[in-house]
Amino acid sequence: MHPRLAPSLIDSGTMARLTSLAALDPSVVVDDFTTPEAVAALADAEVIISSWGCPPIDETVLASAPSLRAVIHAAGSVKHHITDACWQRGIQVTSAAWANALPVAEYTVAAILLANKQVLRLATEYRDRRAPYDWAYANPGIGNYHRTVGIVGASQIGRRVLELLRPFDIELLLHDPYVDAKEAAELGARSVAIDELCAVSDVVSVHAPELPATRHLISRRLLTLMPDGATLVNTARGSLIDQDALVEELVDGRLNAVLDVTTPDVLPADSPLYNLPNVLLTPHVAGSLGTELHRMAAAAAGELARYTAGLPFAHPVLRQNIHRTA
C-alpha cells in the first residue's frame, strides 16, 4: 500500500491485533515489489495485507513469493493488483469492500433524503432572500413521504442503501440484471426495467460496477426520461453516466445532481459543474475517510484471524464473480 496510508489506515489497536496473529513487521510498508526490502519480505511472506497503492501481484512478484497463499485487501476493489497469475496459483483473496460500502451508502442515503427536501435550492433561496418567507406555502411538493427512489445496481453499496431506506415511507425500485423479482422484494424493492426506473423516480442513485458494459449506463436517452426536478446521485464511477448529456440537463436546470465521481476524476477548472446551484459536487469522498479507514483495517485483521485459525474467509473474492463486480 502507499506508505503514507498505513498510519491513517491501521490504528494502534488493530496493529496490535495483527502483530499478535502473525509475524508482521509494521515498518515494512511497500508500494514497489522490486525494492530489496520488498523482495526480502516476499521471500518468506505467506499473506500480503494490501490496500490502496498496492502494485500488481504478477508472475514476477509471485516468483519472489514462493510461500504466498493469501491476499487480505483492506480496501475495496482488488482488480488493480490481483492478476490472473494469482488465481492460477490458487491464492485466496478477501476484500474489505463490504466495510468501504458502509460510508458510501450513508453518504448516498443522506443525499437522497436531502434531495427530496430540495435542500440545495432552498438553501440558495434562503441565502438570497435573507428575510421572512412562507417556505411551507411556497414549496408544497417537497419532502420524502411517498417519494420514489430508484437504485441502479444491487452491489454491496446498493443493497446497503436499500436496507437503510427501508424504514422510510419511500417506494424503492431496483434495476439489476442479476436480481430477479423475488430477490428484489426480499431487499425491500420492486424490480423494474431501467427505463421505468428512470421515468418514475424522484431520485435515481447509481451503484453499478465500472465495466465495459456499464459505460454510459445512464445514457442521454435515460436522462431525458427522468422527470423534471428529479435528482441523479452518482457515488459509483463517472464513466457510468453520459456526462456531456447530464451537463446539458443540469445547465438547463431541468435536473439536479449529487456527484461524488466524475470523468475525469478531477474536473477541469472551467467545468460548469463547480458552480451550478442545482449540483452538489464532492471530490470522491463518499468512501472511507478518516476514522472510517480504521473499519477496513479491522476487517482485514478479522480475516487474518480466520486464516490463522484455518477458517475460510468471511468475505472471499471469487474469480468467477470478478467480471461483474467493481
C-alpha positions as CSV (number, residue, x, y, z in Angstrom):
1,M,0.0,0.0,0.0
2,H,1.0,3.6,-0.1
3,P,3.4,4.0,2.8
4,R,1.8,7.3,3.8
5,L,-1.6,5.5,4.1
6,A,-0.6,2.9,6.7
7,P,-0.6,5.2,9.8
8,S,-4.1,6.5,8.8
9,L,-5.4,3.1,8.0
10,I,-4.2,1.0,10.8
11,D,-4.7,2.3,14.3
12,S,-2.7,1.1,17.3
13,G,-5.3,-1.4,18.5
14,T,-5.6,-3.1,15.1
15,M,-1.8,-3.1,14.6
16,A,-1.5,-4.8,18.0
17,R,-4.0,-7.5,16.9
18,L,-2.3,-8.0,13.5
19,T,1.1,-8.5,15.2
20,S,-0.4,-10.9,17.7
21,L,-1.8,-13.0,14.9
22,A,1.3,-13.2,12.6
23,A,4.9,-12.4,12.3
24,L,4.4,-8.9,10.9
25,D,6.9,-6.1,10.9
26,P,4.9,-2.8,10.9
27,S,7.9,-0.9,9.4
28,V,7.7,-2.9,6.2
29,V,5.2,-1.0,4.1
30,V,5.9,-1.0,0.4
31,D,4.3,0.1,-2.9
32,D,7.0,-1.3,-5.1
33,F,7.7,-5.1,-5.0
34,T,11.0,-4.7,-6.8
35,T,13.0,-3.0,-4.0
36,P,15.4,-5.0,-2.0
37,E,13.3,-4.6,1.2
38,A,10.2,-5.8,-0.6
39,V,11.9,-8.8,-2.2
40,A,13.3,-9.8,1.1
41,A,9.9,-9.7,2.7
42,L,8.3,-11.6,-0.1
43,A,10.7,-14.4,0.2
44,D,9.0,-15.5,3.5
45,A,5.5,-14.0,3.1
46,E,2.5,-16.3,3.4
47,V,0.0,-13.4,3.5
48,I,0.0,-9.9,2.0
49,I,-2.1,-7.3,3.6
50,S,-2.8,-4.8,0.9
51,S,-4.7,-1.5,0.4
52,W,-4.8,1.4,-2.0
53,G,-1.5,1.7,-3.8
54,C,-0.6,-2.0,-4.0
55,P,1.1,-2.7,-7.3
56,P,0.1,-5.7,-9.4
57,I,0.9,-9.1,-7.9
58,D,2.0,-10.7,-11.2
59,E,4.2,-13.7,-12.2
60,T,7.4,-11.8,-11.3
61,V,6.1,-11.0,-7.8
62,L,4.8,-14.5,-7.3
63,A,8.2,-15.9,-8.3
64,S,9.7,-13.9,-5.4
65,A,7.0,-15.1,-3.0
66,P,7.0,-19.0,-3.1
67,S,5.1,-19.2,0.2
68,L,2.4,-16.7,-0.6
69,R,-1.1,-18.2,0.0
70,A,-3.4,-15.3,0.6
71,V,-4.0,-11.6,0.0
72,I,-6.1,-9.7,2.5
73,H,-7.2,-6.4,1.0
74,A,-8.0,-3.6,3.4
75,A,-9.9,-1.6,0.8
76,G,-12.5,-2.2,-1.9
77,S,-11.7,-3.5,-5.4
78,V,-8.9,-6.0,-6.0
79,K,-8.9,-5.6,-9.8
80,H,-5.9,-3.3,-9.7
81,H,-3.5,-5.8,-8.1
82,I,-4.9,-9.3,-8.2
83,T,-3.8,-10.7,-11.6
84,D,-4.6,-13.9,-13.4
85,A,-1.3,-15.3,-12.0
86,C,-2.8,-15.1,-8.5
87,W,-5.8,-17.1,-9.5
88,Q,-3.7,-19.6,-11.3
89,R,-1.6,-20.0,-8.2
90,G,-4.8,-20.6,-6.1
91,I,-4.1,-17.5,-3.9
92,Q,-7.0,-16.9,-1.5
93,V,-8.3,-13.4,-1.7
94,T,-10.5,-11.3,0.6
95,S,-11.6,-7.7,0.4
96,A,-13.0,-5.1,2.9
97,A,-15.3,-3.9,0.1
98,W,-18.2,-4.5,2.4
99,A,-16.7,-2.2,5.0
100,N,-15.9,0.5,2.4
101,A,-19.5,0.2,1.2
102,L,-20.9,1.4,4.5
103,P,-19.9,5.1,4.4
104,V,-20.7,5.3,0.7
105,A,-24.2,4.0,1.5
106,E,-24.5,6.5,4.3
107,Y,-23.5,9.4,2.1
108,T,-26.0,8.2,-0.6
109,V,-28.9,8.0,1.9
110,A,-28.1,11.5,3.2
111,A,-28.0,12.8,-0.4
112,I,-31.3,11.1,-1.3
113,L,-33.1,12.5,1.8
114,L,-31.8,16.0,1.3
115,A,-32.6,15.9,-2.4
116,N,-36.2,15.1,-1.8
117,K,-36.3,18.1,0.6
118,Q,-34.7,20.2,-2.1
119,V,-32.2,21.4,0.3
120,L,-29.8,22.8,-2.3
121,R,-32.4,25.0,-3.8
122,L,-33.9,26.1,-0.5
123,A,-30.5,27.0,0.9
124,T,-29.7,29.1,-2.1
125,E,-33.1,30.9,-2.0
126,Y,-32.7,31.5,1.8
127,R,-29.2,32.9,1.3
128,D,-30.6,35.3,-1.4
129,R,-33.8,36.4,0.4
130,R,-32.4,36.9,4.0
131,A,-35.9,37.8,5.1
132,P,-39.1,36.2,6.5
133,Y,-40.9,34.0,3.9
134,D,-43.6,31.3,4.0
135,W,-41.4,28.4,2.9
136,A,-44.1,25.8,3.5
137,Y,-46.7,27.5,1.4
138,A,-44.3,28.2,-1.4
139,N,-43.0,24.6,-1.5
140,P,-45.9,22.2,-1.2
141,G,-44.3,19.5,-3.3
142,I,-41.2,18.8,-1.4
143,G,-40.4,16.0,1.2
144,N,-39.7,12.3,1.5
145,Y,-43.2,11.0,2.2
146,H,-44.3,8.7,-0.7
147,R,-41.4,9.6,-2.9
148,T,-39.9,7.1,-5.4
149,V,-36.2,6.2,-5.3
150,G,-34.6,4.1,-8.0
151,I,-31.5,2.1,-7.2
152,V,-29.4,1.1,-10.2
153,G,-27.3,-1.9,-9.2
154,A,-27.7,-4.3,-6.3
155,S,-24.0,-4.1,-5.4
156,Q,-22.9,-4.2,-1.8
157,I,-23.4,-0.5,-1.6
158,G,-26.8,-0.6,-3.4
159,R,-28.0,-3.3,-1.1
160,R,-26.9,-1.3,2.0
161,V,-28.7,1.8,0.6
162,L,-31.9,-0.2,0.2
163,E,-31.5,-1.5,3.8
164,L,-31.1,2.0,5.2
165,L,-34.0,3.4,3.2
166,R,-36.4,0.6,4.3
167,P,-37.7,2.4,7.4
168,F,-38.8,5.5,5.4
169,D,-42.1,6.0,3.6
170,I,-40.4,5.7,0.2
171,E,-41.2,3.4,-2.7
172,L,-38.0,1.6,-3.6
173,L,-37.3,0.5,-7.2
174,L,-34.3,-1.7,-8.2
175,H,-32.8,-2.4,-11.6
176,D,-30.1,-5.1,-11.7
177,P,-29.9,-7.8,-14.5
178,Y,-28.6,-10.3,-11.9
179,V,-31.5,-9.8,-9.4
180,D,-35.0,-11.3,-10.0
181,A,-38.3,-10.0,-8.7
182,K,-38.2,-12.3,-5.7
183,E,-34.8,-11.3,-4.5
184,A,-35.6,-7.6,-5.1
185,A,-38.7,-8.0,-2.9
186,E,-36.5,-9.5,-0.2
187,L,-34.3,-6.4,-0.4
188,G,-37.4,-4.3,0.0
189,A,-37.7,-3.1,-3.6
190,R,-39.6,-3.7,-6.7
191,S,-37.6,-5.0,-9.7
192,V,-38.2,-2.9,-12.8
193,A,-36.6,-2.2,-16.2
194,I,-34.2,0.7,-16.2
195,D,-36.4,2.8,-18.5
196,E,-39.3,2.6,-15.9
197,L,-36.9,3.3,-13.0
198,C,-35.6,6.5,-14.6
199,A,-39.1,7.6,-15.8
200,V,-40.8,7.4,-12.4
201,S,-38.1,8.0,-9.8
202,D,-37.7,11.3,-7.9
203,V,-34.1,10.3,-7.2
204,V,-32.0,7.9,-9.2
205,S,-28.9,6.5,-7.4
206,V,-26.2,4.6,-9.4
207,H,-24.4,1.7,-7.8
208,A,-23.3,-0.5,-10.7
209,P,-19.7,-1.6,-11.2
210,E,-17.4,0.1,-13.7
211,L,-17.3,-2.4,-16.6
212,P,-17.1,-2.0,-20.4
213,A,-20.8,-3.0,-20.5
214,T,-21.8,-0.3,-18.0
215,R,-20.1,2.7,-19.7
216,H,-22.8,5.4,-20.1
217,L,-25.3,3.1,-18.5
218,I,-27.2,6.2,-17.7
219,S,-27.4,7.4,-21.2
220,R,-28.7,10.6,-22.8
221,R,-32.0,8.8,-23.6
222,L,-32.4,7.7,-20.0
223,L,-31.7,11.2,-18.7
224,T,-34.4,12.6,-20.9
225,L,-36.8,10.1,-19.3
226,M,-36.2,11.4,-15.8
227,P,-39.0,13.7,-14.5
228,D,-38.4,17.5,-14.3
229,G,-36.8,18.3,-11.0
230,A,-35.5,14.8,-10.4
231,T,-32.1,14.2,-8.9
232,L,-29.3,11.9,-10.1
233,V,-26.9,10.6,-7.4
234,N,-23.6,9.1,-8.5
235,T,-21.2,7.6,-6.0
236,A,-20.1,4.8,-8.3
237,R,-17.8,5.9,-11.2
238,G,-18.1,8.8,-13.5
239,S,-18.0,6.6,-16.6
240,L,-21.4,5.2,-15.8
241,I,-23.0,8.5,-16.8
242,D,-23.1,10.2,-20.2
243,Q,-21.6,13.3,-18.5
244,D,-22.0,15.6,-21.5
245,A,-25.7,14.8,-21.7
246,L,-26.0,15.3,-17.9
247,V,-24.3,18.6,-18.0
248,E,-26.7,19.8,-20.6
249,E,-29.7,18.8,-18.4
250,L,-28.1,20.5,-15.4
251,V,-27.2,23.7,-17.1
252,D,-30.8,23.8,-18.4
253,G,-31.9,23.4,-14.8
254,R,-34.3,20.5,-15.6
255,L,-32.5,18.0,-13.4
256,N,-30.5,18.1,-10.2
257,A,-27.4,16.1,-9.3
258,V,-25.2,14.9,-6.4
259,L,-21.9,13.8,-7.9
260,D,-19.1,12.4,-5.9
261,V,-17.4,11.0,-9.0
262,T,-16.9,12.5,-12.5
263,T,-15.0,12.0,-15.7
264,P,-12.2,12.9,-15.3
265,D,-11.9,12.3,-11.5
266,V,-10.8,16.0,-11.1
267,L,-12.8,18.2,-13.5
268,P,-11.1,21.0,-15.4
269,A,-11.3,24.3,-13.7
270,D,-13.8,25.7,-16.2
271,S,-16.3,22.9,-15.7
272,P,-19.8,24.3,-15.1
273,L,-20.4,21.6,-12.6
274,Y,-18.4,23.6,-10.0
275,N,-20.8,26.5,-9.9
276,L,-24.3,25.2,-10.8
277,P,-26.8,25.8,-8.0
278,N,-28.5,22.5,-8.7
279,V,-25.4,20.4,-8.3
280,L,-23.7,19.2,-5.2
281,L,-20.2,18.2,-6.3
282,T,-17.8,16.5,-3.9
283,P,-14.2,15.2,-4.5
284,H,-14.7,11.4,-4.3
285,V,-15.1,11.5,-0.5
286,A,-18.2,9.1,-0.1
287,G,-15.9,6.2,0.6
288,S,-13.9,5.6,3.7
289,L,-12.1,8.6,5.1
290,G,-10.6,9.5,8.5
291,T,-11.9,7.2,11.2
292,E,-13.8,5.1,8.6
293,L,-10.4,3.8,7.4
294,H,-10.0,2.0,10.7
295,R,-13.0,-0.2,9.9
296,M,-11.3,-1.6,6.8
297,A,-8.1,-2.4,8.7
298,A,-10.2,-4.0,11.5
299,A,-11.9,-6.1,8.8
300,A,-8.5,-7.2,7.5
301,A,-7.5,-8.2,11.0
302,G,-10.6,-10.2,11.3
303,E,-9.9,-12.1,8.1
304,L,-6.3,-12.7,9.2
305,A,-7.7,-14.2,12.4
306,R,-9.9,-16.5,10.4
307,Y,-7.0,-17.5,8.2
308,T,-4.7,-18.3,11.1
309,A,-7.5,-20.4,12.7
310,G,-7.8,-22.4,9.5
311,L,-11.3,-21.0,8.7
312,P,-12.4,-19.7,5.3
313,F,-12.6,-16.0,4.8
314,A,-15.8,-14.3,5.7
315,H,-15.7,-12.1,2.7
316,P,-13.9,-14.0,-0.1
317,V,-13.3,-12.6,-3.5
318,L,-14.1,-15.3,-6.1
319,R,-12.6,-15.4,-9.5
320,Q,-15.9,-16.3,-11.2
321,N,-17.5,-13.1,-9.9
322,I,-14.8,-10.7,-10.9
323,H,-16.4,-9.9,-14.3
324,R,-19.5,-8.3,-12.7
325,T,-18.0,-6.6,-9.6
326,A,-16.3,-3.3,-9.0
